[in-house]
Amino acid sequence: MPAFKHREYPEEVLLHLEGLVPCRESQVSTLLSIFGERQHFTFPSLFVYGHTSSGKTYVMQTLLKTLELPHMFVNCKECFTSRLLLEEVLKQLQCLSSSEEDPGPASCDTFNDFVRLFKQGTMTPSLQNQTIYIVLDNAEQLREMEANILPGFLRLQELTDRNVTVILLSDIVWELLRPNTGCLEPVPLYFPDYSIGHLQKILSHDHPPEYSFDFYAAYINILLGVFYPVCRDLKELRHLAVLNFPKYCEPVIQGEANERDTRRLWKNIESHLKKAMQTVYLREISSSQWAQLQADGESGQLKGLSAHAHVELPYYSKFILIAAYLASYNPARTDKRFFLKHHGTAKKKNQKKHEKTSSHLLGPKAFPLDRLLAILHSIIDYRVAPTANIFSQITSLVTLQLLTLVGHDDLLTGPRYKCNVSLDFIRGISRTVNFDIIKYLYDFL
């Protein structure tokens, strides 16, 4: 029995649509009810939201293309200014209303010009008797544009007196996008995250034709058992499934096991999945390099894989990271001992010696920005001014997750950071700049 029913569209089209959007039947049924028939006026605006990789963009594109509804699809990250956004919408509108494949560029400086040109573009008879859909993907970027852009799109049906619906796709909730000046409220539609059962069903449909569905489904079940606790992103899981499947098939290809010998297949791939789990989202090496590593075995393993070892850093960023590591793992009271040339002799105290606790066992400590800069100036042979270039490199290290910004709300003390890298990694970085970091670590005295 078909999941979708709509008198406007043939049953075979709806059955085809059902096969294209698995595990999103509820959301597609809601959208079909909102869209109604082609010639009917629908809601002026629709706000579709949900976490990344929950199927919002794919479902909307598939629905509009399969039902052959006139639409314009614009990514707000690519069209990052209001002029680029408005001109891209008008350009796609010209493609709908004109037989020319590449119409001339439409110049649009203000939203008033956009409304006027949009009304002219929809005078085509083929567009007058049906709803036109404008889909704005990554709609949270509209907050960075002029204040009238978002309210204008939400009231576009009223301003143009045309049968047009604006659909906003976003990763954030409407409360974070709503303008402070007020606007026409869109109809919200939530896309929940895929459950593990949904991911199993979707990924199992990608099985290669030379293998059975049950064999690939068993592989996906193993894959999700390893990666689902740390990754729910469908795109990333699909990439990992394609990347590791050749290793899973090795015993079958070599005749050492059959497709039903799940235990032997799991033993063959277990170590490789654990290595791949350490590199989720990082893309430290390409897919071809990863395949080569699997083919070469342990002897071909790149040193430092999944420990950021292949991150190429600028010269000063390496010293900043070294200074951050020293600030995280050395007590602040030892800075004078390590970084002052003439710090004097330590006074003897008739106190009981306390047992020294390893900072590497306790983990990294937070440190202020001024201490980081002080250590940086001490370990570099020549003077480095605290310019915007240095501060931007610190921000880049935070973006790369090599440093963590712990707190930045205190205006008196400034931001505080933690260093996230391991000892082996920082020693590798230190060797590239001929710096012996072990001599400056309190734990190795």
N, C-alpha and C positions, 0 to 999 in steps of 0.2 A: 504494500500500500504506500503510495507516494507521501512524503512528509509535507510537501508544499501543495497548496490548492489555491488557484486564482483563475477566475474566469477570463481574464484578459490575455493569458498566455497559454499556449498549447501544453498538453500534459507531457509530451516528450521533451519539451524545453525545460520544464520544471524537474523532470527526472534527471536530465543531464546536469542541471544546476545542483541537484542534491548530491550527485557524485563528486562534484568539484569542491564542495564546501563541507567536508565531514566535521561532525562535532560542533557545528554552528547552526544547526537547524532552527533553534529557538530564535536566535538573533535575525536570521534571514526571514523567518516567518513574520517577525515584527516589522522588518523593513518593507516587506511586500504589503503588509497591511497599511503602513504609513504612506507608501508610494501610491497605492490605489491604482486606478486606471490611467492610461496615458494622458487623456484629455482633461482629467480632473485636476483642479487646484489642490495642492497638498500643503503641508506645513511650510512656513517661510524658511525655517532653519532647523537643523538637526545636529546635536552634539554627541558624537560617538567617542567614548573614552575607555581606556583600559591600559594595562601594563604593556610594555614592549613585547613584541612577538606574540600577541594574543589574537592575531588574525584580522585586525580592523581594516588595514589597507588592502590585503588580499581579498577579503570577502567583499568589500565595496567595489573594487575593480572587477572582480569576477561577476558580481551581480549585475552591474551596469552594462558590461560587455555582453554577457550571455542573453540578457533581455533586450539588447540593442536599444538602450535608452540614450538619448542625446546628453552628453555630459562633457565636462571639462575637469581634468584632474591636474592639480598644481601642488608641487611640494614647496612649502613655505621656507624650507631651509635653502633650497636652490634660489628661489626668488626672495631674497632677503631684504629688499626694499619695497616700499609701497608701489613705486613706479614699475619695477620689474614684475611684481605680482599682478597688477592691473593689466599691464600690457600682455602678459602671458595668457591671462583669461580671455582677453579680446582676440589674441592670435588664435587660440583654440576655437573660439566662437566663429571666427572667420572660416576656419577649416570645416566646421559643421555646416555653415550656410553657403559656402562657395564650393564650386567644383574644382577650383585650383588646389593643387597639393601644397604649394608653398605661397600663401598670400603675402602681400606686402606688409611691412612692419606697421603696427598701430601705435601712434604716439599718444600717450595719456599721462598728463602731469598731475591732475587732481581727481578726486573721487567724483566731482560733478561732471568732469569730462567722461569718466568711466560710465556713469549712468546714462549720459547722452549717447555715447557710442554703443553701449549695450542695447539700448532701445532700438537703435538703427540696425544693429546686427541681427536682431530677432524678428525683423519684419519679413523674413523669408517665409513663404507659405508652409514649407516643411517643418518649421519650428513653431508655428503659431498654434497648432492644435495639439501640442503635447508638452509635458513638463520638461524643463531644462534643469540639469543638476550641475552645480559647481561644487567640487570636492576639494577642500583645502587640507592637505595632509600636513602633519606637524604644526597644527594650528596654534600651539603655544608661542610660536615665533611672532604671532601678530601683536603680542604685547610690546615688542621692540619697535613697532611701526607707529605712524601717526595715530592720535587718539580717535580719529573718526573712521579708521579703516574697519575695525571689528564691528562697531555698532552699525556702520553703513552696510556691511555684508549681511548682518542679521535682519535688516529692514529692506533688503534689495528688492524683494517682491513688491513691497509697498511703494518704493521710490520709482521703480521702473514700470509698474502696472503690468508686469509680465508674469507668466506662469513659470517661475523659477524657484528652486529650492537650493539653499546653501548648506552643505554638509561639512562640519568641522570634525577632523580626526585628531585626537590628542592623547598623550600619555598622562595628562594631569586632569584633576577634577575641575568642574566648571567654576567652583568657588575661587580657584586660583587664577582663572582666566577672565572672570567677569570684570568689566570696566567699572571704575569707581563712579563714573558719571551716570551709570545706569544704561540699560539697553533692553531690547526685546528678548525675552528669555527663549532659548531654543528648547526643543524636545530632547531630553537626554536618553541615551541608550548605552548600557554598560556591557562590555565584553569581558567576561571573567577569564582568569588564567586557565590554560588547558590542564586538566588533571592527568595523572599518570596513565589512566586508562585511555584518555583522548590521545595522548602522545603515542601510546602503543599502537592505536588504531591508525593514526595518520602516518607514522613512520613505517609501519608495516606495508603500506601501499606502495612504497618506493622500492620494492624488492626487484632485483635484476631478473630479466626474463629467463636466464639459464638456471635459476634456482627456484625451488618451490616456495610458495607463500608461507607455509608452516616453518620451513628452515629459516627464512629471514625473520619471521615473527619471533622465533626463539632467540635469535641474535639480538633483536631489539629489546626483548625482555631482559637479557643479560646486560645490555648497554644501559638501560634505564635503571636497573638495580644498582649500578655503579655511579652514574652521573646525576640521577634525579635529585639526590639530596643537596647537590651543589649547583645545579644548573637546571632551570625550567624553560630556557629559551629554545623555542622550536628550531630556529635557524642554526644555532650552535649545535644542538643535538643532531640535526640532520647532517651537518658538516662532520661531526665526530663519527656518525654512523658510516658515512661513505669512506672516511679516512681509515677506519680500523677493520672494515669488512674483509679486505683481502687477507689479513692475518688470521681472521676467524676461519676462513675457508681453506687455509693451508693443509690441515690434516685430511680434508676431504679430497682435495686435488691430488695430494701425494698418495692417496689410498690407505692412509693409516687409520681412518675412521669414516663412518658413514654419517649421513645428515641427521640421524636420530641419536648419535652418541654425544649427547649434550655435555656429559662430564668431561670427556677428553677434549672437546672443543673449548670448554671453559678453562681448563688447565693451560691450554696453549695460548690463550689470549689474556689471561688474568693479569700478568705482569705488564703487558703493553697498555691495558686499559688504566692501570694505576699510574703509569707514566703520563698518559694522555690527560688524566684528571688533574695533574699538576700544571697543565698548560691551557686549561679552559679559558677562553676569551683572550689569551695573551698573544697568540699567533707569533711565537718566537721564531719559528721556522716555517717554511712553506710546506704545502701538502706533499710536493715531490720529495723534499728533503726528509720529511717524516716517513714516507714510504721507503726511501733509501735506507733510513736507519733501521726500519723493521726488517728489510732484506739483509742488511749486514749483520744484524744481531747485536749482542752486547759490545763486541769489539769495535763496532762502528759508531758507538754512541758518542755524541758530542758532549764534551765536558761542560758541566754547568747548565745543561738543559733544564728548563723549567725553573731556573734560578736567576733569570734576567741576565744570563751571561752574555747574550748576544745583543744586548742593548748598547748601541753606540752613543756615547755621551760626549758633549763638548769638553774642552780642556778644563775650563773653570768649574763645570758641573761635577767633574770627577773630584776635584778638591773640596767642593761644597759637600758632596756626599761623604767624603772621608771625614770632614769636620763634623758633620751631623752624626756619624757613627761614633766618633770620639766623645761628642757631647752626650750621646745617649747611654754609653756604657762606662764612662769615667765619672766618678763623683766630682761635683763642682769644686770641692776643696782641693782637688789634685791638679787643677788647671795651672796654678802657679808653679808647681813642681815640674810639669811637662813643658810648658810653653814660655817660661821666663828664663832668660839665660843666666841672670844673676839674682836668684831668688833667696840667697842666703842659706845658712845651715839650719836644719831643723832643730828646735830645742828639745832636749830630752825631758821626758815627763815620767814621773814615778807613778805611773798609773798601770793598772792591769791591762795587758794587751788583749784586745778583743779579737776573736777569730774572724778573719776576713771572709766575707760572703761573695761569691762570684757574681758579678753583674750579668754575665752571660746566662746564668741559670735563672736569674730573676726577670730577665727581659729588659728591653729598652726603656729608658726613662725619658720623660718629656723635658725639653729644654727651651729657653727663650731665644728669640731671634738674635738679640745682642750678643749672647754667648756664642752662638754659631759663627757670627761675623768675627768675633774676637779670635776664636780658634782658627778660622780661615786665614786671617791676616798673619797668624803666627806660623802656620805650616807652609805658606808660600814665601819663596825667597825674596820676592819684590813686593812693593806696596800695591794693593788693589783697592781702588776707591769703591765705596758702596753705591754704585750707579744703578740705574734702572735695568741695565743688562744683567747684573748679578741677581737682583730681585726677581726678574723674569725667569731666570734659570732655576731659582728656588721653587717658583710656581710650577715650572715644567716638571721638576722632580716630584712634586706633589701629584701632578696629573698622571705621571707614570707609576704612581703608587710606590715609589721608592722612599718617599717621605710621607708622613701623615700629619695633617694639620689638626692638632688636638684642640686648640681653643684660640679664638681671635676676637672675642667680645670685650676683653679687658683692654680699654684704651690706655691704661697706665703702663702695664707690663708688655703689651704688644702680643703678637701671635706666638704660640708654642708648637713645637714639632716633635715627632718621633721618627727614628730611622727604622725602616722595615727590612733592610737587607741582612743577609747572613754574613758570618765571618769569612767563609770561603769566597763569597762574592766580593766583599770589600777588599780582601787581600788580592784578588785578581785585578780589581780596579787600581789598587795602590801600585801594583807591579808595572802597570802601563805608564805611570808617571814617576817611577823610581822613588817611591815613598815607602819606607819600612814602617807600616802601621803598628806592628807588634811592639815596637819600642815605646809607643805612646799609649798603650793600653794598660790600665792599672791591674787588670786580672793576670797579666803575664809578667809582673815584676818578681 
